[in-house]
Amino acid sequence: MADKRDYYEVLGVNKGASDDEIKKAFRQSAKKYHPDLHPGDKECEEKFKEVNEAYEVLSDKDKRARYDQFGHAGVDPNYGAGGPGGGSPFGGGIDLDDIFSSFFGGFGGRRQNSSNMPQRGSDVEASVTITFEEAAKGCKKTITYNSVSTCDACHGTGAAEGSQPKTCSACGGSGRVTINQRSPFGVIQTQRSCDACHGTGKLIDNPCRKCSGSGRQRKSRTVDVTIPAGIKDQQILNVSGHGNAGYNGGPAGDLHVFVNVRTHSLFERRGDDVWCDLPITLTQAVLGAEVVVPTLDGKVKYSIHEGTQPNDVFKLKGRGIPRLGGRGRGDQYVRIVVEIPKSLNNRQKELIREFERTAGEKNYAKNKSFFEKLKNFFND
């Protein structure tokens, strides 16, 4: 544990960073080191795990408070001597949560409920990168991420194989003890975490070696996720029950998957519509032509009318992105780009001049209008 980096350093934020700053830093780092973007790169894989571990602690208000006060020893049950109480910076016998319960227990504070009640696990985050087409049509992806799971050696009991935790006789298995305190107003009863079992309600004489008695272990997991058609860049998918394992039989948290969509060489997304540029020749613009237009569904033919102008836009109805929830599709808009020849020989130039002489003003209405406005401007 001594070689672990500071969690704030891992995410590249200051110790006083806000929750939003921590989340933003995590998303940037997770995207940078995600295994999908660096297949086979063990260094990036380890950094990705390190980033996830740091975020799991710093995104949790209670864990962050313990980490700020005690460092890694305050949040990692495997830190130090191991076994019951081994994760405490004070050695055995003190639960870090007792620091809070000694002030707040019994007065509507942080831990009124028994600490051995089932508790839901925390959520975890991961990211996945998909193509523009996959975002438009939907796809399935296998997500690899790290989470805290129930120890597979002791099945969450914290006790070594062949043994079982015992009910704590000091608290009767409740994890809480009642303290009578004298005051000017008489005897006041307060509750705090049981010192004997550290609030678990159970005693483990022979702790599991794999999890040091915590009943939990961090490991890499995979899950197949269906990404719906029409998903947008940076949207988040929620995968229920695939987060960190719960406590005392409580349900697992959720997995939040941040979806990153790659840009496309031809298409640009605007809402549920798709835009693209279509280069055509000067001749096609002047005389009209049948052209081939790329779409998400393949190539389609379209007739360009005579006299098509640069930046004219035409619409292909229903050729855009499917709307989430199956409510139809957007449209595709095609912007005309007229390509003007750059290298003409003498014969070609002469033909262009001949065309110019015979074209007449009606073919250049905008040009005529502009110069009339210009003339009026200077005569005013």
C-alpha positions in Angstrom: 0.0 0.0 0.0 2.9 2.3 0.6 3.4 2.8 -3.2 -0.2 4.0 -3.8 -0.5 7.5 -5.3 -2.5 10.2 -3.7 -6.1 10.0 -5.1 -6.2 13.7 -5.8 -3.0 13.4 -7.7 -4.4 10.5 -9.7 -7.4 12.6 -10.9 -5.3 15.8 -11.2 -7.4 17.9 -8.9 -6.7 20.0 -5.8 -7.7 18.7 -2.4 -10.5 21.2 -2.1 -12.0 20.4 -5.5 -15.8 20.4 -5.9 -17.8 17.3 -6.7 -18.3 18.6 -10.2 -14.6 19.1 -10.7 -13.9 15.6 -9.5 -16.5 14.1 -11.8 -15.2 16.1 -14.8 -11.6 15.0 -14.0 -12.6 11.4 -13.7 -14.5 11.4 -17.0 -11.5 12.9 -18.8 -9.0 10.5 -17.3 -11.3 7.4 -17.8 -11.7 8.4 -21.4 -8.0 8.9 -21.8 -7.0 5.5 -20.4 -10.0 3.3 -21.3 -8.9 -0.2 -22.5 -11.2 0.2 -25.5 -8.9 2.9 -26.8 -5.7 1.2 -25.9 -6.1 -2.6 -26.5 -3.3 -4.7 -25.1 -1.7 -1.7 -23.3 -1.2 -2.9 -19.7 0.0 0.5 -18.5 -3.2 2.2 -19.6 -5.2 -0.6 -18.1 -3.5 -0.1 -14.7 -4.0 3.6 -14.9 -7.7 3.1 -15.7 -8.1 0.9 -12.6 -6.2 3.5 -10.5 -8.5 6.3 -11.8 -11.6 4.2 -11.0 -10.4 3.5 -7.5 -9.6 7.2 -6.8 -13.0 8.3 -8.0 -14.8 5.6 -6.0 -13.4 7.2 -2.8 -13.5 10.9 -3.7 -17.0 10.8 -5.1 -18.3 9.4 -1.8 -18.7 12.1 0.8 -18.0 9.8 3.8 -15.1 8.0 2.2 -13.6 11.3 1.1 -13.8 12.6 4.6 -12.0 9.6 6.0 -9.4 9.7 3.3 -8.7 13.4 3.9 -8.1 12.7 7.6 -6.4 9.3 7.5 -5.2 8.8 3.9 -5.4 5.3 2.4 -5.7 3.7 5.8 -9.1 5.4 6.3 -10.8 3.8 3.3 -9.0 0.5 2.5 -9.8 -2.5 4.7 -6.7 -4.3 3.5 -4.3 -1.5 4.6 -2.0 -2.3 7.5 -2.1 -5.4 9.6 -5.2 -7.0 8.0 -8.0 -8.9 9.8 -10.6 -7.3 12.1 -9.6 -3.8 12.9 -6.5 -4.1 10.8 -7.8 -1.4 8.4 -7.9 1.3 11.2 -5.0 3.7 11.5 -5.2 3.1 15.3 -4.9 -0.7 15.1 -7.7 -2.9 16.3 -10.7 -1.9 18.4 -11.8 1.4 16.8 -14.2 1.8 13.9 -13.6 5.0 11.9 -17.3 5.6 11.8 -17.3 5.8 15.6 -15.5 9.1 15.3 -18.8 10.4 13.9 -21.2 8.4 15.9 -19.6 9.5 19.2 -20.8 13.0 18.4 -24.0 12.4 16.5 -25.3 8.9 17.6 -28.6 9.1 19.5 -29.4 12.7 18.5 -30.8 12.3 15.0 -27.2 12.0 13.6 -25.5 10.1 10.9 -26.0 6.5 12.1 -29.3 6.0 13.9 -30.0 2.7 12.2 -28.1 -0.4 13.0 -24.9 -0.7 11.0 -25.6 -4.4 10.3 -28.7 -3.6 8.4 -28.7 -4.3 4.6 -27.2 -1.4 2.7 -27.2 -0.6 -1.0 -23.8 -0.6 -2.7 -22.4 2.6 -4.3 -22.6 3.3 -8.1 -19.6 3.0 -10.4 -18.8 4.5 -13.7 -17.3 3.3 -17.0 -17.1 4.6 -20.6 -17.4 3.2 -24.0 -16.5 4.6 -27.4 -18.7 3.8 -30.5 -18.8 4.9 -34.1 -21.2 7.4 -35.6 -23.1 4.5 -37.4 -23.3 2.5 -34.1 -24.8 5.5 -32.4 -27.4 5.9 -35.2 -28.4 2.3 -35.5 -27.7 0.9 -32.0 -25.3 -1.9 -31.0 -24.1 -4.2 -28.3 -20.8 -3.6 -26.5 -18.9 -5.5 -23.8 -17.9 -3.1 -21.0 -14.9 -3.9 -18.8 -14.7 -2.0 -15.5 -13.7 -2.4 -11.9 -16.0 -2.7 -8.9 -16.2 -4.1 -5.4 -17.8 -7.5 -5.3 -18.7 -10.0 -2.7 -15.7 -12.1 -1.8 -15.9 -15.4 -3.7 -13.8 -17.2 -1.1 -16.0 -16.5 1.9 -19.2 -15.5 0.0 -19.3 -12.2 1.9 -19.3 -13.6 5.4 -15.7 -12.4 6.1 -14.9 -15.8 7.8 -12.4 -18.3 6.5 -13.7 -21.5 4.8 -15.2 -23.9 7.3 -16.0 -21.2 9.9 -18.9 -18.8 10.4 -19.1 -15.4 12.1 -20.6 -15.5 15.6 -23.3 -13.2 17.0 -21.8 -10.5 19.2 -22.8 -11.1 22.8 -22.1 -7.5 23.8 -24.8 -6.0 21.5 -26.9 -9.1 20.8 -26.1 -8.8 17.1 -27.6 -5.3 16.7 -24.2 -3.6 16.3 -25.3 -0.8 18.7 -25.0 -0.4 22.5 -26.9 1.9 24.7 -25.0 4.2 27.0 -26.5 5.9 30.1 -25.1 9.4 30.7 -25.9 11.7 33.6 -26.7 15.3 32.9 -28.2 18.2 34.8 -31.6 17.1 33.3 -31.2 13.5 34.5 -30.0 10.3 32.8 -29.8 10.5 29.0 -29.5 7.4 26.9 -27.4 7.5 23.8 -26.4 4.8 21.3 -23.1 4.2 19.6 -21.4 1.5 17.7 -20.5 -1.6 19.6 -16.7 -1.7 20.4 -16.6 -5.5 20.5 -17.8 -6.0 16.9 -17.2 -2.6 15.5 -20.9 -2.2 14.7 -21.2 -5.3 12.5 -23.2 -7.3 15.1 -20.9 -10.3 14.4 -17.4 -11.5 15.6 -15.0 -13.3 13.2 -12.5 -15.4 15.0 -10.9 -16.8 11.8 -11.1 -14.1 9.1 -10.9 -14.9 5.4 -7.4 -14.4 4.0 -8.5 -13.3 0.6 -10.6 -10.3 1.8 -9.0 -9.9 5.3 -12.5 -10.3 6.9 -14.2 -7.6 4.9 -16.3 -9.9 2.8 -15.6 -7.8 -0.2 -12.9 -7.7 -2.9 -12.2 -5.4 -5.9 -12.0 -7.1 -9.3 -12.4 -6.5 -13.0 -15.9 -7.3 -14.4 -17.5 -7.4 -17.8 -21.1 -6.8 -18.8 -22.8 -6.7 -22.2 -24.7 -3.5 -22.7 -27.3 -2.8 -25.4 -26.8 0.8 -26.7 -30.1 2.1 -28.2 -30.3 3.6 -31.7 -30.2 7.4 -31.6 -28.0 7.8 -28.5 -26.0 11.0 -28.4 -22.4 11.7 -27.5 -21.8 11.9 -23.7 -25.1 10.4 -22.8 -25.1 8.1 -19.8 -26.6 4.6 -19.8 -27.6 3.1 -16.4 -27.1 -0.6 -15.9 -29.0 -1.6 -12.8 -27.4 -3.8 -10.2 -23.9 -3.9 -11.7 -22.2 -1.4 -9.3 -20.4 -2.1 -6.1 -21.8 -4.9 -3.9 -24.1 -4.0 -1.1 -23.4 -4.6 2.6 -25.0 -7.2 4.8 -27.1 -8.6 1.9 -28.1 -5.2 0.5 -28.5 -4.7 -3.2 -25.6 -3.8 -5.5 -25.3 -0.2 -6.8 -25.6 0.6 -10.5 -23.1 1.0 -13.3 -23.2 4.3 -15.2 -21.8 4.0 -18.8 -20.6 7.3 -20.4 -21.0 6.9 -24.2 -18.5 8.6 -26.4 -19.3 8.9 -30.2 -16.6 9.2 -32.7 -16.9 12.0 -35.4 -17.6 10.9 -39.0 -15.7 11.8 -42.1 -18.8 12.6 -44.1 -21.7 13.2 -41.7 -22.4 15.8 -39.0 -25.2 15.4 -36.4 -27.5 18.2 -35.4 -30.1 16.9 -33.0 -31.7 14.0 -34.8 -30.8 15.4 -38.3 -27.7 14.5 -40.4 -25.9 17.1 -42.5 -23.3 16.5 -45.2 -21.6 18.4 -48.0 -21.9 17.2 -51.6 -19.3 18.5 -54.1 -20.5 18.9 -57.7 -18.9 20.2 -60.8 -19.7 23.6 -62.4 -21.3 21.8 -65.4 -23.5 19.7 -63.1 -24.6 22.9 -61.3 -25.4 24.7 -64.5 -27.0 21.9 -66.5 -28.4 19.7 -63.7 -27.4 16.1 -63.1 -28.3 12.9 -61.4 -25.9 12.5 -58.4 -25.2 9.8 -55.8 -25.7 10.9 -52.2 -24.3 8.9 -49.2 -26.7 8.2 -46.4 -26.7 6.1 -43.2 -28.7 3.6 -45.1 -26.4 3.4 -48.2 -26.3 5.4 -51.4 -29.3 7.1 -53.0 -29.8 8.9 -56.3 -30.9 12.5 -56.4 -31.6 14.8 -59.4 -29.8 18.2 -59.2 -31.9 20.8 -61.0 -30.5 23.2 -63.6 -29.0 26.4 -62.1 -28.2 24.9 -58.7 -26.4 27.5 -56.6 -23.4 27.1 -54.2 -24.7 26.3 -50.6 -28.1 25.3 -51.8 -29.5 22.7 -49.4 -31.9 19.9 -50.2 -33.6 17.5 -47.8 -33.9 13.7 -47.8 -36.8 13.1 -45.5 -36.5 10.4 -42.9 -32.8 9.7 -43.6 -31.5 11.1 -40.3 -31.0 9.6 -36.9 -33.6 7.4 -35.2 -35.2 9.1 -32.3 -34.7 7.5 -28.9 -37.8 5.5 -28.0 -38.7 4.6 -31.6 -40.6 7.8 -32.5 -39.5 8.1 -36.1 -36.3 9.5 -37.6 -34.8 12.9 -38.3 -33.9 14.1 -41.8 -30.8 14.4 -43.9 -29.7 17.7 -45.2 -27.3 17.9 -48.2 -25.4 21.2 -48.8 -24.2 21.8 -52.3 -20.5 22.7 -52.8 -19.8 23.8 -56.4 -16.2 23.1 -57.3 -14.7 25.7 -59.6 -12.0 24.5 -62.1 -8.6 25.9 -61.2 -6.3 24.8 -64.1 -7.8 25.6 -67.5 -5.9 25.6 -70.8 -6.3 28.4 -73.4 -9.0 26.7 -75.3 -11.1 26.2 -72.2 -10.6 29.8 -71.1 -11.8 31.0 -74.5 -14.9 28.8 -74.3 -15.7 30.3 -70.8 -15.3 33.8 -72.2 -17.5 33.0 -75.1 -20.1 31.6 -72.7 -19.8 34.8 -70.6 -20.4 37.0 -73.7 -23.6 35.1 -74.7 -25.0 34.4 -71.3 -26.9 37.6 -70.9 -27.8 39.6 -67.7 -30.8 37.3 -66.8 -28.3 34.6 -65.8 -26.6 37.0 -63.3 -29.5 38.7 -61.6 -27.7 38.9 -58.2 -24.6 40.4 -59.9 -26.7 43.1 -61.6 -28.7 43.8 -58.4 -25.5 44.2 -56.4 -23.9 46.7 -58.7 -27.1 48.8 -58.9 -27.1 48.9 -55.1 -23.4 49.8 -55.1 -24.0 52.6 -57.6 -26.9 54.0 -55.6 -24.7 53.8 -52.4 -22.0 56.1 -53.9 -24.5 58.5 -55.4 -26.3 59.1 -52.1 
